Structure formats: structure tokens, C-alpha cells
Amino acid sequence: MTLGFVIFYRVRELSPKELEDSKKKWEDFKQKKWPKGVKLVGEYDHAFGIGYNGFFVVETDDYETFLKFYDSFRDHTRWYVTETRTITGVKR
């Protein structure tokens, strides 16, 4: 069974330096700390129609793998991502 997760995120207002740092740290996270078993399906800037700055979609084969990933993701981005909202589904 494959689980899909749409993770909406809200970013606080960042200075140009903070914006640059956040982008570098996100790329570093994806390249060096992204856990096996979590597939990044896509990243999307803007989430028109709702109050979030963007979202990304991931897939995993089990919920425990997602929870480990999510904890790591939030620890890494907590300084600039103020809020997230996650929608979960099961792939047909």
C-alpha cells in the first residue's frame, strides 16, 4: 500500500538573507538528510485559494516512515515554517 501526503506550509516573513539561508538549508536537507522510503513527488510554490505559501507531495509505503520523516522535516524547518497542514490519502 502506498500512502500519499500533501503538506501545505506557511512561511514567516523572511529577510533576503534568511530567504537565501532557508533555500540552501532546504536543498541540503533534501540531498543529505532525506530518508529512504519517502519519495518526493513534487514541490509547488504558492497554494492559491488558501493561506499557505506552498506545498509538497510525498509518498511512503507506511505511516511510521512518514512520521519519522515529518519529525525531521519540522525540526529542520521550524525556524521559518510557522505552520503546516497535511492531507493523507491511499494510492489506488
N, CA, C and O atoms as CSV, one atom per row, in Angstrom:
chain,resi,resn,atom,element,x,y,z
A,1,MET,N,N,0.848,-1.171,0.000
A,1,MET,CA,C,0.000,0.000,0.000
A,1,MET,C,C,0.898,1.240,0.000
A,1,MET,O,O,1.872,1.317,0.750
A,2,THR,N,N,0.556,2.200,-0.847
A,2,THR,CA,C,1.287,3.461,-0.907
A,2,THR,C,C,0.417,4.569,-0.338
A,2,THR,O,O,-0.741,4.733,-0.721
A,3,LEU,N,N,0.995,5.319,0.577
A,3,LEU,CA,C,0.317,6.463,1.186
A,3,LEU,C,C,0.844,7.746,0.558
A,3,LEU,O,O,2.047,7.884,0.338
A,4,GLY,N,N,-0.044,8.671,0.275
A,4,GLY,CA,C,0.343,9.976,-0.241
A,4,GLY,C,C,0.044,11.052,0.781
A,4,GLY,O,O,-0.952,10.988,1.502
A,5,PHE,N,N,0.925,12.046,0.834
A,5,PHE,CA,C,0.772,13.140,1.792
A,5,PHE,C,C,0.979,14.465,1.069
A,5,PHE,O,O,2.013,14.685,0.437
A,6,VAL,N,N,-0.006,15.336,1.166
A,6,VAL,CA,C,0.119,16.704,0.677
A,6,VAL,C,C,0.388,17.555,1.905
A,6,VAL,O,O,-0.434,17.614,2.819
A,7,ILE,N,N,1.539,18.212,1.927
A,7,ILE,CA,C,1.944,19.005,3.091
A,7,ILE,C,C,1.953,20.481,2.695
A,7,ILE,O,O,2.831,20.935,1.961
A,8,PHE,N,N,0.972,21.212,3.188
A,8,PHE,CA,C,0.916,22.655,2.980
A,8,PHE,C,C,1.772,23.315,4.050
A,8,PHE,O,O,1.831,22.840,5.185
A,9,TYR,N,N,2.438,24.416,3.688
A,9,TYR,CA,C,3.272,25.109,4.674
A,9,TYR,C,C,3.095,26.618,4.565
A,9,TYR,O,O,2.835,27.166,3.494
A,10,ARG,N,N,3.245,27.263,5.714
A,10,ARG,CA,C,3.210,28.722,5.806
A,10,ARG,C,C,4.567,29.175,6.330
A,10,ARG,O,O,5.049,28.687,7.352
A,11,VAL,N,N,5.167,30.110,5.617
A,11,VAL,CA,C,6.494,30.623,5.962
A,11,VAL,C,C,6.340,32.029,6.534
A,11,VAL,O,O,5.587,32.847,6.006
A,12,ARG,N,N,7.054,32.294,7.603
A,12,ARG,CA,C,7.024,33.651,8.164
A,12,ARG,C,C,7.753,34.596,7.205
A,12,ARG,O,O,8.464,34.146,6.307
A,13,GLU,N,N,7.577,35.879,7.397
A,13,GLU,CA,C,8.270,36.849,6.559
A,13,GLU,C,C,9.769,36.747,6.832
A,13,GLU,O,O,10.208,36.762,7.982
A,14,LEU,N,N,10.544,36.642,5.753
A,14,LEU,CA,C,11.989,36.452,5.874
A,14,LEU,C,C,12.740,37.614,5.248
A,14,LEU,O,O,12.301,38.187,4.251
A,15,SER,N,N,13.871,37.955,5.839
A,15,SER,CA,C,14.764,38.935,5.228
A,15,SER,C,C,15.405,38.273,4.005
A,15,SER,O,O,15.356,37.049,3.880
A,16,PRO,N,N,16.001,39.050,3.108
A,16,PRO,CA,C,16.671,38.435,1.957
A,16,PRO,C,C,17.734,37.407,2.369
A,16,PRO,O,O,17.870,36.367,1.725
A,17,LYS,N,N,18.477,37.689,3.423
A,17,LYS,CA,C,19.498,36.746,3.909
A,17,LYS,C,C,18.856,35.468,4.441
A,17,LYS,O,O,19.317,34.365,4.149
A,18,GLU,N,N,17.786,35.624,5.224
A,18,GLU,CA,C,17.085,34.450,5.755
A,18,GLU,C,C,16.477,33.615,4.630
A,18,GLU,O,O,16.481,32.385,4.693
A,19,LEU,N,N,15.959,34.278,3.608
A,19,LEU,CA,C,15.381,33.567,2.470
A,19,LEU,C,C,16.451,32.738,1.768
A,19,LEU,O,O,16.229,31.574,1.433
A,20,GLU,N,N,17.600,33.340,1.553
A,20,GLU,CA,C,18.720,32.624,0.936
A,20,GLU,C,C,19.145,31.435,1.803
A,20,GLU,O,O,19.355,30.335,1.291
A,21,ASP,N,N,19.270,31.657,3.107
A,21,ASP,CA,C,19.652,30.576,4.030
A,21,ASP,C,C,18.628,29.448,4.031
A,21,ASP,O,O,18.993,28.272,4.027
A,22,SER,N,N,17.348,29.805,4.036
A,22,SER,CA,C,16.306,28.770,4.074
A,22,SER,C,C,16.343,27.916,2.812
A,22,SER,O,O,16.162,26.701,2.885
A,23,LYS,N,N,16.574,28.531,1.668
A,23,LYS,CA,C,16.650,27.766,0.412
A,23,LYS,C,C,17.847,26.823,0.413
A,23,LYS,O,O,17.731,25.668,0.003
A,24,LYS,N,N,18.995,27.311,0.872
A,24,LYS,CA,C,20.194,26.467,0.934
A,24,LYS,C,C,19.995,25.304,1.899
A,24,LYS,O,O,20.353,24.166,1.593
A,25,LYS,N,N,19.426,25.592,3.057
A,25,LYS,CA,C,19.220,24.536,4.056
A,25,LYS,C,C,18.191,23.515,3.585
A,25,LYS,O,O,18.322,22.329,3.885
A,26,TRP,N,N,17.171,23.956,2.853
A,26,TRP,CA,C,16.177,23.019,2.323
A,26,TRP,C,C,16.820,22.094,1.285
A,26,TRP,O,O,16.577,20.887,1.293
A,27,GLU,N,N,17.630,22.651,0.404
A,27,GLU,CA,C,18.321,21.825,-0.591
A,27,GLU,C,C,19.271,20.849,0.095
A,27,GLU,O,O,19.369,19.691,-0.310
A,28,ASP,N,N,19.967,21.307,1.124
A,28,ASP,CA,C,20.861,20.433,1.887
A,28,ASP,C,C,20.071,19.302,2.552
A,28,ASP,O,O,20.504,18.149,2.544
A,29,PHE,N,N,18.926,19.631,3.119
A,29,PHE,CA,C,18.072,18.621,3.747
A,29,PHE,C,C,17.660,17.565,2.722
A,29,PHE,O,O,17.730,16.367,2.994
A,30,LYS,N,N,17.232,18.016,1.548
A,30,LYS,CA,C,16.787,17.066,0.524
A,30,LYS,C,C,17.931,16.177,0.043
A,30,LYS,O,O,17.728,14.987,-0.198
A,31,GLN,N,N,19.117,16.737,-0.097
A,31,GLN,CA,C,20.248,15.966,-0.625
A,31,GLN,C,C,20.901,15.066,0.412
A,31,GLN,O,O,21.320,13.956,0.083
A,32,LYS,N,N,20.996,15.518,1.656
A,32,LYS,CA,C,21.792,14.793,2.651
A,32,LYS,C,C,20.984,14.114,3.749
A,32,LYS,O,O,21.460,13.154,4.355
A,33,LYS,N,N,19.783,14.589,4.016
A,33,LYS,CA,C,19.038,14.080,5.169
A,33,LYS,C,C,17.691,13.459,4.801
A,33,LYS,O,O,16.964,12.986,5.674
A,34,TRP,N,N,17.363,13.460,3.522
A,34,TRP,CA,C,16.073,12.913,3.111
A,34,TRP,C,C,16.067,11.420,3.372
A,34,TRP,O,O,16.969,10.718,2.913
A,35,PRO,N,N,15.079,10.913,4.095
A,35,PRO,CA,C,15.094,9.497,4.468
A,35,PRO,C,C,14.726,8.570,3.309
A,35,PRO,O,O,13.933,8.913,2.432
A,36,LYS,N,N,15.325,7.401,3.341
A,36,LYS,CA,C,14.951,6.373,2.375
A,36,LYS,C,C,13.523,5.957,2.678
A,36,LYS,O,O,13.095,5.952,3.833
A,37,GLY,N,N,12.805,5.614,1.649
A,37,GLY,CA,C,11.428,5.192,1.836
A,37,GLY,C,C,10.415,6.310,1.714
A,37,GLY,O,O,9.210,6.067,1.790
A,38,VAL,N,N,10.893,7.545,1.525
A,38,VAL,CA,C,9.996,8.682,1.324
A,38,VAL,C,C,10.313,9.276,-0.045
A,38,VAL,O,O,11.408,9.791,-0.273
A,39,LYS,N,N,9.354,9.199,-0.942
A,39,LYS,CA,C,9.533,9.712,-2.305
A,39,LYS,C,C,8.943,11.114,-2.390
A,39,LYS,O,O,7.777,11.330,-2.059
A,40,LEU,N,N,9.765,12.068,-2.839
A,40,LEU,CA,C,9.284,13.425,-3.079
A,40,LEU,C,C,8.663,13.450,-4.475
A,40,LEU,O,O,9.371,13.352,-5.477
A,41,VAL,N,N,7.351,13.580,-4.532
A,41,VAL,CA,C,6.632,13.558,-5.805
A,41,VAL,C,C,6.700,14.919,-6.480
A,41,VAL,O,O,6.844,14.999,-7.700
A,42,GLY,N,N,6.597,15.997,-5.695
A,42,GLY,CA,C,6.653,17.329,-6.276
A,42,GLY,C,C,6.666,18.414,-5.222
A,42,GLY,O,O,6.194,18.231,-4.100
A,43,GLU,N,N,7.227,19.563,-5.619
A,43,GLU,CA,C,7.254,20.760,-4.773
A,43,GLU,C,C,6.550,21.875,-5.531
A,43,GLU,O,O,6.760,22.037,-6.733
A,44,TYR,N,N,5.726,22.636,-4.846
A,44,TYR,CA,C,4.907,23.641,-5.505
A,44,TYR,C,C,4.958,24.950,-4.731
A,44,TYR,O,O,4.656,24.992,-3.538
A,45,ASP,N,N,5.347,26.023,-5.424
A,45,ASP,CA,C,5.288,27.353,-4.835
A,45,ASP,C,C,3.854,27.844,-4.952
A,45,ASP,O,O,3.181,27.599,-5.952
A,46,HIS,N,N,3.413,28.515,-3.953
A,46,HIS,CA,C,2.075,29.098,-3.884
A,46,HIS,C,C,1.023,28.003,-3.710
A,46,HIS,O,O,1.151,26.897,-4.235
A,47,ALA,N,N,0.025,28.334,-2.986
A,47,ALA,CA,C,-1.138,27.469,-2.809
A,47,ALA,C,C,-2.347,28.394,-2.931
A,47,ALA,O,O,-2.971,28.765,-1.938
A,48,PHE,N,N,-2.655,28.748,-4.157
A,48,PHE,CA,C,-3.705,29.728,-4.416
A,48,PHE,C,C,-5.036,29.257,-3.846
A,48,PHE,O,O,-5.400,28.088,-3.973
A,49,GLY,N,N,-5.745,30.167,-3.227
A,49,GLY,CA,C,-7.062,29.867,-2.681
A,49,GLY,C,C,-7.059,29.537,-1.198
A,49,GLY,O,O,-8.120,29.455,-0.579
A,50,ILE,N,N,-5.883,29.347,-0.624
A,50,ILE,CA,C,-5.776,29.103,0.818
A,50,ILE,C,C,-4.616,29.926,1.351
A,50,ILE,O,O,-3.850,30.481,0.563
A,51,GLY,N,N,-4.468,30.019,2.644
A,51,GLY,CA,C,-3.477,30.899,3.251
A,51,GLY,C,C,-2.105,30.285,3.467
A,51,GLY,O,O,-1.439,30.598,4.454
A,52,TYR,N,N,-1.674,29.427,2.570
A,52,TYR,CA,C,-0.348,28.818,2.698
A,52,TYR,C,C,0.540,29.293,1.560
A,52,TYR,O,O,0.053,29.663,0.492
A,53,ASN,N,N,1.855,29.281,1.798
A,53,ASN,CA,C,2.809,29.749,0.800
A,53,ASN,C,C,3.094,28.717,-0.286
A,53,ASN,O,O,3.503,29.073,-1.391
A,54,GLY,N,N,2.883,27.458,0.021
A,54,GLY,CA,C,3.162,26.406,-0.946
A,54,GLY,C,C,2.892,25.051,-0.341
A,54,GLY,O,O,2.365,24.933,0.765
A,55,PHE,N,N,3.266,24.020,-1.097
A,55,PHE,CA,C,3.062,22.657,-0.613
A,55,PHE,C,C,3.982,21.708,-1.355
A,55,PHE,O,O,4.531,22.039,-2.407
A,56,PHE,N,N,4.137,20.535,-0.793
A,56,PHE,CA,C,4.835,19.470,-1.496
A,56,PHE,C,C,4.112,18.161,-1.244
A,56,PHE,O,O,3.333,18.031,-0.300
A,57,VAL,N,N,4.385,17.196,-2.106
A,57,VAL,CA,C,3.709,15.906,-2.057
A,57,VAL,C,C,4.763,14.825,-1.898
A,57,VAL,O,O,5.754,14.797,-2.628
A,58,VAL,N,N,4.542,13.934,-0.939
A,58,VAL,CA,C,5.440,12.794,-0.735
A,58,VAL,C,C,4.617,11.512,-0.697
A,58,VAL,O,O,3.413,11.529,-0.443
A,59,GLU,N,N,5.305,10.397,-0.957
A,59,GLU,CA,C,4.693,9.078,-0.849
A,59,GLU,C,C,5.576,8.180,0.001
A,59,GLU,O,O,6.803,8.282,-0.037
A,60,THR,N,N,4.947,7.306,0.762
A,60,THR,CA,C,5.651,6.292,1.549
A,60,THR,C,C,4.823,5.009,1.519
A,60,THR,O,O,3.655,5.011,1.132
A,61,ASP,N,N,5.451,3.930,1.932
A,61,ASP,CA,C,4.735,2.656,1.993
A,61,ASP,C,C,4.098,2.395,3.350
A,61,ASP,O,O,3.290,1.478,3.498
A,62,ASP,N,N,4.465,3.206,4.342
A,62,ASP,CA,C,3.854,3.019,5.662
A,62,ASP,C,C,3.868,4.334,6.434
A,62,ASP,O,O,4.683,5.221,6.179
A,63,TYR,N,N,2.958,4.429,7.367
A,63,TYR,CA,C,2.768,5.663,8.122
A,63,TYR,C,C,3.954,5.959,9.044
A,63,TYR,O,O,4.306,7.121,9.243
A,64,GLU,N,N,4.561,4.932,9.598
A,64,GLU,CA,C,5.694,5.135,10.506
A,64,GLU,C,C,6.851,5.841,9.798
A,64,GLU,O,O,7.491,6.721,10.375
A,65,THR,N,N,7.118,5.455,8.554
A,65,THR,CA,C,8.176,6.105,7.778
A,65,THR,C,C,7.860,7.584,7.598
A,65,THR,O,O,8.742,8.433,7.721
A,66,PHE,N,N,6.594,7.889,7.304
A,66,PHE,CA,C,6.204,9.285,7.158
A,66,PHE,C,C,6.406,10.057,8.458
A,66,PHE,O,O,6.928,11.171,8.441
A,67,LEU,N,N,5.998,9.478,9.576
A,67,LEU,CA,C,6.130,10.176,10.860
A,67,LEU,C,C,7.582,10.493,11.186
A,67,LEU,O,O,7.878,11.578,11.687
A,68,LYS,N,N,8.485,9.570,10.913
A,68,LYS,CA,C,9.915,9.830,11.137
A,68,LYS,C,C,10.389,10.964,10.233
A,68,LYS,O,O,11.118,11.854,10.671
A,69,PHE,N,N,9.970,10.924,8.968
A,69,PHE,CA,C,10.321,11.992,8.036
A,69,PHE,C,C,9.769,13.331,8.522
A,69,PHE,O,O,10.489,14.330,8.546
A,70,TYR,N,N,8.500,13.351,8.908
A,70,TYR,CA,C,7.848,14.599,9.286
A,70,TYR,C,C,8.524,15.237,10.501
A,70,TYR,O,O,8.709,16.453,10.540
A,71,ASP,N,N,8.886,14.429,11.478
A,71,ASP,CA,C,9.608,14.955,12.646
A,71,ASP,C,C,10.916,15.617,12.223
A,71,ASP,O,O,11.246,16.707,12.691
A,72,SER,N,N,11.647,14.965,11.351
A,72,SER,CA,C,12.917,15.506,10.870
A,72,SER,C,C,12.688,16.788,10.068
A,72,SER,O,O,13.407,17.772,10.247
A,73,PHE,N,N,11.698,16.776,9.196
A,73,PHE,CA,C,11.345,17.950,8.396
A,73,PHE,C,C,11.010,19.136,9.297
A,73,PHE,O,O,11.512,20.238,9.073
A,74,ARG,N,N,10.175,18.928,10.306
A,74,ARG,CA,C,9.788,20.030,11.184
A,74,ARG,C,C,10.959,20.518,12.030
A,74,ARG,O,O,11.096,21.721,12.251
A,75,ASP,N,N,11.794,19.618,12.500
A,75,ASP,CA,C,12.977,20.040,13.253
A,75,ASP,C,C,13.875,20.917,12.390
A,75,ASP,O,O,14.467,21.881,12.877
A,76,HIS,N,N,13.974,20.584,11.122
A,76,HIS,CA,C,14.858,21.307,10.208
A,76,HIS,C,C,14.282,22.657,9.775
A,76,HIS,O,O,15.043,23.590,9.519
A,77,THR,N,N,12.967,22.777,9.691
A,77,THR,CA,C,12.353,23.986,9.129
A,77,THR,C,C,11.603,24.841,10.144
A,77,THR,O,O,11.043,25.877,9.787
A,78,ARG,N,N,11.589,24.426,11.380
A,78,ARG,CA,C,10.778,25.117,12.397
A,78,ARG,C,C,11.111,26.610,12.522
A,78,ARG,O,O,10.228,27.400,12.854
A,79,TRP,N,N,12.355,27.013,12.265
A,79,TRP,CA,C,12.744,28.406,12.439
A,79,TRP,C,C,12.088,29.337,11.419
A,79,TRP,O,O,12.040,30.545,11.648
A,80,TYR,N,N,11.582,28.811,10.299
A,80,TYR,CA,C,10.928,29.693,9.338
A,80,TYR,C,C,9.559,29.201,8.857
A,80,TYR,O,O,8.786,29.999,8.327
A,81,VAL,N,N,9.241,27.938,9.022
A,81,VAL,CA,C,7.909,27.432,8.676
A,81,VAL,C,C,7.056,27.501,9.940
A,81,VAL,O,O,7.281,26.763,10.899
A,82,THR,N,N,6.079,28.396,9.921
A,82,THR,CA,C,5.288,28.634,11.130
A,82,THR,C,C,4.131,27.664,11.294
A,82,THR,O,O,3.650,27.447,12.406
A,83,GLU,N,N,3.682,27.081,10.188
A,83,GLU,CA,C,2.514,26.202,10.268
A,83,GLU,C,C,2.504,25.241,9.090
A,83,GLU,O,O,2.937,25.583,7.990
A,84,THR,N,N,2.009,24.045,9.332
A,84,THR,CA,C,1.782,23.078,8.256
A,84,THR,C,C,0.391,22.479,8.403
A,84,THR,O,O,-0.210,22.508,9.477
A,85,ARG,N,N,-0.095,21.947,7.316
A,85,ARG,CA,C,-1.359,21.206,7.306
A,85,ARG,C,C,-1.146,20.047,6.342
A,85,ARG,O,O,-0.663,20.246,5.227
A,86,THR,N,N,-1.500,18.852,6.761
A,86,THR,CA,C,-1.232,17.662,5.961
A,86,THR,C,C,-2.528,16.937,5.615
A,86,THR,O,O,-3.407,16.749,6.457
A,87,ILE,N,N,-2.618,16.538,4.353
A,87,ILE,CA,C,-3.726,15.717,3.871
A,87,ILE,C,C,-3.136,14.368,3.487
A,87,ILE,O,O,-2.114,14.302,2.805
A,88,THR,N,N,-3.775,13.306,3.922
A,88,THR,CA,C,-3.279,11.953,3.695
A,88,THR,C,C,-4.252,11.181,2.814
A,88,THR,O,O,-5.469,11.322,2.938
A,89,GLY,N,N,-3.700,10.364,1.923
A,89,GLY,CA,C,-4.539,9.514,1.090
A,89,GLY,C,C,-3.843,8.195,0.800
A,89,GLY,O,O,-2.640,8.051,1.016
A,90,VAL,N,N,-4.616,7.235,0.307
A,90,VAL,CA,C,-4.094,5.926,-0.075
A,90,VAL,C,C,-4.145,5.835,-1.597
A,90,VAL,O,O,-5.188,6.081,-2.203
A,91,LYS,N,N,-3.010,5.480,-2.216
A,91,LYS,CA,C,-2.928,5.383,-3.669
A,91,LYS,C,C,-3.721,4.179,-4.163
A,91,LYS,O,O,-3.687,3.109,-3.556
A,92,ARG,N,N,-4.418,4.361,-5.245
A,92,ARG,CA,C,-5.188,3.256,-5.837
A,92,ARG,C,C,-4.284,2.331,-6.595
A,92,ARG,O,O,-4.748,1.342,-7.163
